[in-house]
Amino acid sequence: MGEELVLQPGCYKRHSEIENHIKEGKFWRGVIVTAVLAGITILITQYNMAIDNNNKMIALTSKLATIAENNIKRLDRMEDMIFYVKGVK
């Protein structure tokens, strides 16, 4: 009971290999987590940019519709002035 166990040299070697394997695993897990977080950040940024671009397109489409409506009214007035004699249509 008081004797100290002496391990074979192969046991120390295996223990060292296991520790190296664990350290390498921690490194690669860190790399994978960092890559996933970077990817998620990029996707969120692209989503926000898409929403912003969509809002801009909606505003421009609305403005274009307003311009078209105003031009149609102007053309109607010009048509009335040019093609119709007063009182005769």
C-alpha positions in Angstrom: 0.0 0.0 0.0 2.9 2.4 0.7 4.5 1.5 -2.6 4.4 4.0 -5.3 3.3 2.8 -8.7 5.8 3.2 -11.4 4.3 3.6 -14.9 5.8 2.2 -18.0 7.4 4.7 -20.4 4.7 3.9 -22.9 2.0 5.1 -20.5 3.6 8.6 -20.2 3.9 8.7 -24.0 0.2 7.9 -24.4 -0.8 10.4 -21.8 1.2 13.1 -23.6 -0.4 12.2 -26.9 -3.9 12.4 -25.3 -3.1 15.8 -23.9 -1.9 17.1 -27.3 -5.0 15.7 -28.9 -7.2 17.6 -26.4 -5.3 20.8 -26.9 -5.6 20.5 -30.7 -9.3 19.8 -30.4 -9.8 23.0 -28.3 -8.0 25.0 -31.0 -10.1 23.6 -33.8 -13.3 24.0 -31.9 -12.3 27.7 -31.4 -11.7 28.1 -35.1 -15.0 26.5 -36.0 -17.0 28.6 -33.5 -15.2 31.8 -34.7 -16.0 30.9 -38.4 -19.7 30.2 -37.5 -20.1 33.4 -35.6 -18.4 35.4 -38.5 -20.8 33.7 -41.0 -23.8 34.5 -38.9 -22.7 38.1 -38.6 -22.3 38.4 -42.4 -25.7 36.9 -42.9 -27.4 39.3 -40.5 -25.6 42.2 -42.2 -26.7 41.1 -45.6 -30.3 40.7 -44.3 -30.3 44.2 -42.9 -28.9 45.6 -46.1 -31.6 43.8 -48.1 -34.3 45.3 -45.9 -32.7 48.8 -46.3 -32.5 48.4 -50.1 -36.1 47.1 -50.2 -37.3 50.2 -48.3 -35.4 52.5 -50.7 -37.0 50.7 -53.7 -40.5 51.1 -52.2 -39.9 54.8 -51.7 -38.6 55.3 -55.2 -41.4 53.3 -56.7 -43.9 55.5 -54.8 -42.2 58.6 -56.0 -42.2 57.3 -59.6 -45.9 56.5 -59.4 -46.5 60.1 -58.1 -44.5 61.6 -61.0 -46.5 59.4 -63.5 -49.8 60.5 -62.1 -48.8 64.2 -62.3 -47.6 63.8 -65.9 -50.9 62.1 -66.9 -52.8 65.0 -65.4 -50.6 67.5 -67.4 -51.1 65.5 -70.6 -54.8 65.4 -70.1 -54.8 69.2 -69.7 -52.7 69.7 -72.8 -54.9 67.4 -74.7 -58.0 69.3 -73.7 -56.3 72.6 -74.7 -55.0 71.3 -78.1 -57.6 68.8 -79.4 -60.9 70.1 -78.1 -62.6 73.3 -78.9 -64.4 75.0 -76.0 -67.8 73.6 -75.6 -67.4 70.8 -78.2 -66.0 67.4 -77.3 
